[in-house]
Amino acid sequence: MIILEDDCLEFRFPDVHAAARCTIGFQRTLRIPDDGRDYPLPPGLGVFPLRHLDDYAARLPETWRRRGGVIAPMHQAEALWIDFASNYPFAVKVATGKICAITGDAWVERLNRDPQDYAVLPDQPWLDGYCVEKGTIRQFVAMPLGQGYTVEEQLTGAAVHGGLQFVAYPMKAERYEALQAEQGEFGDHVVYSATFAEEAPMGLAPGGRMKQDVYDDPYGLDAWDQRHGSRCFVSLLNTTQWMATTGERPPTEPPTAQSYAAGGLPWFEYYGGDLQAVDGSEKLRGLASVARHAEATGQAPLPDNGTFGVPPIVVLGKPRRVRESARDAR
């Protein structure tokens, strides 16, 4: 079952094991410059609000009503990172516009090992973007469908789905119990006149480059209980659509990366110890970033996209997994 609590998705599998639960949240963050440099991890600026789609079904497209899930607001060109939390091992597939964020392949619910198309929790504490190379991702950036920016459009030539898709599979109970016996318990770890149809829905596009590993599965495909999985869509609305649909104001736009860095606030790196990283996707590596697509099509360049110097970096590891918000100085 999936529960929406504190603006996060909680996946629970009591039929597998009492401890089989994980949480997925969506952190607002700084959009890093799309300038070819590899940047460290930006901060979390608080979670995006999530609402049950069914509560607003009458105001949303029929295709959205059929797939269900939750809705979230994003400003155009705003970035996000996915925050995973679990004390129980999970294999989680992440897609945008039904394109796998790790391999660039079309969405399928089953797990694939060669190449690995899922993240392993709790080893993977977060995912900030598309895995383009070993140790490098391109940041998730929200852009309207229909303008050619999104990964979905670049790989399929169509602007159909948008949003994000997830499926979570818990570790088999017997494997978890065996691991517990060997290692001990896992841890660390307002009414507006606009209508929805006036503007295109949002998808995710590749932004600037960032240093981040997507970790290889240390357990093997047989460890995951693929008989028990839960799937959820996260549909993205722009700010006008969000207000028209929910009557709520969306969060204000986040500060720019330049202003954040100029204030001397921290950036982050994560040290995964002896965990191995996957190689990254050639399909995703060859896509045009938001800045490159705008340049190639003669569209307005992204604002606040200039290179800047990053202040000292805070290194996080397994004993300290939390990317604190800028408000809390991380």
Solvent accessible surface area in square Angstrom, and as a share of the most:
residue,aa,sasa,rsa
1,M,121,0.54
2,I,57,0.29
3,I,53,0.27
4,L,38,0.19
5,E,84,0.38
6,D,123,0.64
7,D,40,0.21
8,C,26,0.16
9,L,2,0.01
10,E,25,0.11
11,F,0,0.00
12,R,58,0.21
13,F,12,0.05
14,P,80,0.50
15,D,128,0.66
16,V,18,0.11
17,H,35,0.16
18,A,91,0.70
19,A,40,0.31
20,A,2,0.02
21,R,111,0.40
22,C,3,0.01
23,T,36,0.21
24,I,0,0.00
25,G,2,0.02
26,F,4,0.02
27,Q,26,0.11
28,R,22,0.08
29,T,0,0.00
30,L,0,0.00
31,R,37,0.13
32,I,0,0.00
33,P,0,0.00
34,D,3,0.01
35,D,47,0.24
36,G,47,0.45
37,R,103,0.38
38,D,53,0.27
39,Y,1,0.00
40,P,7,0.04
41,L,2,0.01
42,P,0,0.00
43,P,0,0.00
44,G,1,0.01
45,L,30,0.15
46,G,19,0.19
47,V,55,0.32
48,F,3,0.01
49,P,18,0.12
50,L,2,0.01
51,R,69,0.25
52,H,85,0.38
53,L,0,0.00
54,D,105,0.54
55,D,102,0.53
56,Y,43,0.16
57,A,25,0.20
58,A,102,0.79
59,R,136,0.50
60,L,7,0.03
61,P,43,0.27
62,E,82,0.37
63,T,73,0.42
64,W,14,0.05
65,R,90,0.33
66,R,165,0.60
67,R,52,0.19
68,G,13,0.13
69,G,29,0.28
70,V,5,0.03
71,I,0,0.00
72,A,3,0.02
73,P,2,0.01
74,M,1,0.01
75,H,31,0.14
76,Q,104,0.46
77,A,13,0.10
78,E,8,0.03
79,A,0,0.00
80,L,3,0.01
81,W,3,0.01
82,I,0,0.00
83,D,44,0.23
84,F,11,0.05
85,A,55,0.42
86,S,9,0.06
87,N,75,0.39
88,Y,1,0.00
89,P,0,0.00
90,F,0,0.00
91,A,0,0.00
92,V,0,0.00
93,K,4,0.02
94,V,0,0.00
95,A,0,0.00
96,T,3,0.01
97,G,3,0.03
98,K,59,0.25
99,I,7,0.03
100,C,5,0.03
101,A,0,0.00
102,I,4,0.02
103,T,11,0.06
104,G,3,0.03
105,D,48,0.25
106,A,74,0.57
107,W,31,0.11
108,V,51,0.29
109,E,72,0.32
110,R,148,0.54
111,L,7,0.04
112,N,45,0.23
113,R,80,0.29
114,D,138,0.72
115,P,82,0.52
116,Q,9,0.04
117,D,8,0.04
118,Y,0,0.00
119,A,0,0.00
120,V,0,0.00
121,L,0,0.00
122,P,4,0.03
123,D,14,0.07
124,Q,3,0.01
125,P,4,0.03
126,W,6,0.02
127,L,0,0.00
128,D,0,0.00
129,G,0,0.00
130,Y,1,0.00
131,C,1,0.01
132,V,2,0.01
133,E,54,0.24
134,K,119,0.50
135,G,20,0.19
136,T,10,0.06
137,I,0,0.00
138,R,36,0.13
139,Q,0,0.00
140,F,0,0.00
141,V,1,0.00
142,A,0,0.00
143,M,6,0.03
144,P,13,0.08
145,L,12,0.06
146,G,59,0.57
147,Q,81,0.36
148,G,21,0.21
149,Y,8,0.03
150,T,1,0.01
151,V,0,0.00
152,E,6,0.02
153,E,19,0.08
154,Q,52,0.23
155,L,59,0.29
156,T,76,0.44
157,G,70,0.68
158,A,41,0.32
159,A,45,0.35
160,V,99,0.57
161,H,58,0.26
162,G,1,0.01
163,G,1,0.01
164,L,0,0.00
165,Q,0,0.00
166,F,0,0.00
167,V,2,0.01
168,A,0,0.00
169,Y,12,0.05
170,P,0,0.00
171,M,0,0.00
172,K,47,0.20
173,A,29,0.22
174,E,117,0.52
175,R,78,0.28
176,Y,2,0.01
177,E,82,0.37
178,A,49,0.38
179,L,19,0.09
180,Q,51,0.23
181,A,92,0.71
182,E,128,0.57
183,Q,122,0.54
184,G,37,0.35
185,E,125,0.56
186,F,30,0.13
187,G,25,0.24
188,D,85,0.44
189,H,59,0.26
190,V,95,0.55
191,V,149,0.85
192,Y,62,0.24
193,S,112,0.72
194,A,23,0.18
195,T,77,0.45
196,F,23,0.10
197,A,94,0.73
198,E,115,0.52
199,E,77,0.35
200,A,42,0.32
201,P,36,0.23
202,M,3,0.01
203,G,1,0.01
204,L,3,0.01
205,A,0,0.00
206,P,2,0.01
207,G,2,0.02
208,G,1,0.01
209,R,42,0.15
210,M,0,0.00
211,K,97,0.41
212,Q,14,0.06
213,D,51,0.26
214,V,1,0.00
215,Y,7,0.03
216,D,45,0.23
217,D,4,0.02
218,P,77,0.48
219,Y,41,0.16
220,G,24,0.24
221,L,64,0.32
222,D,103,0.53
223,A,0,0.00
224,W,5,0.02
225,D,5,0.03
226,Q,70,0.31
227,R,201,0.73
228,H,62,0.28
229,G,40,0.38
230,S,17,0.11
231,R,84,0.31
232,C,8,0.05
233,F,20,0.08
234,V,2,0.01
235,S,0,0.00
236,L,3,0.01
237,L,0,0.00
238,N,18,0.09
239,T,29,0.17
240,T,43,0.25
241,Q,1,0.00
242,W,0,0.00
243,M,34,0.15
244,A,21,0.16
245,T,1,0.01
246,T,17,0.10
247,G,15,0.15
248,E,55,0.25
249,R,169,0.62
250,P,23,0.15
251,P,34,0.21
252,T,112,0.65
253,E,121,0.54
254,P,29,0.18
255,P,69,0.43
256,T,47,0.27
257,A,2,0.02
258,Q,45,0.20
259,S,61,0.39
260,Y,6,0.02
261,A,10,0.08
262,A,92,0.71
263,G,56,0.54
264,G,52,0.50
265,L,65,0.32
266,P,21,0.13
267,W,0,0.00
268,F,0,0.00
269,E,56,0.25
270,Y,35,0.13
271,Y,143,0.54
272,G,8,0.07
273,G,37,0.36
274,D,122,0.63
275,L,33,0.16
276,Q,117,0.52
277,A,17,0.13
278,V,20,0.12
279,D,103,0.53
280,G,22,0.21
281,S,8,0.05
282,E,136,0.61
283,K,108,0.46
284,L,2,0.01
285,R,102,0.37
286,G,68,0.65
287,L,24,0.12
288,A,37,0.29
289,S,2,0.01
290,V,1,0.00
291,A,10,0.07
292,R,107,0.39
293,H,27,0.12
294,A,3,0.02
295,E,125,0.56
296,A,88,0.68
297,T,72,0.42
298,G,70,0.67
299,Q,65,0.29
300,A,86,0.66
301,P,115,0.72
302,L,24,0.12
303,P,87,0.55
304,D,79,0.41
305,N,32,0.17
306,G,42,0.41
307,T,80,0.46
308,F,25,0.11
309,G,62,0.59
310,V,37,0.21
311,P,26,0.16
312,P,121,0.76
313,I,66,0.34
314,V,45,0.26
315,V,97,0.56
316,L,1,0.00
317,G,15,0.14
318,K,71,0.30
319,P,127,0.80
320,R,107,0.39
321,R,21,0.08
322,V,100,0.58
323,R,11,0.04
324,E,51,0.23
325,S,14,0.09
326,A,21,0.16
327,R,187,0.68
328,D,93,0.48
329,A,65,0.50
330,R,1,0.00
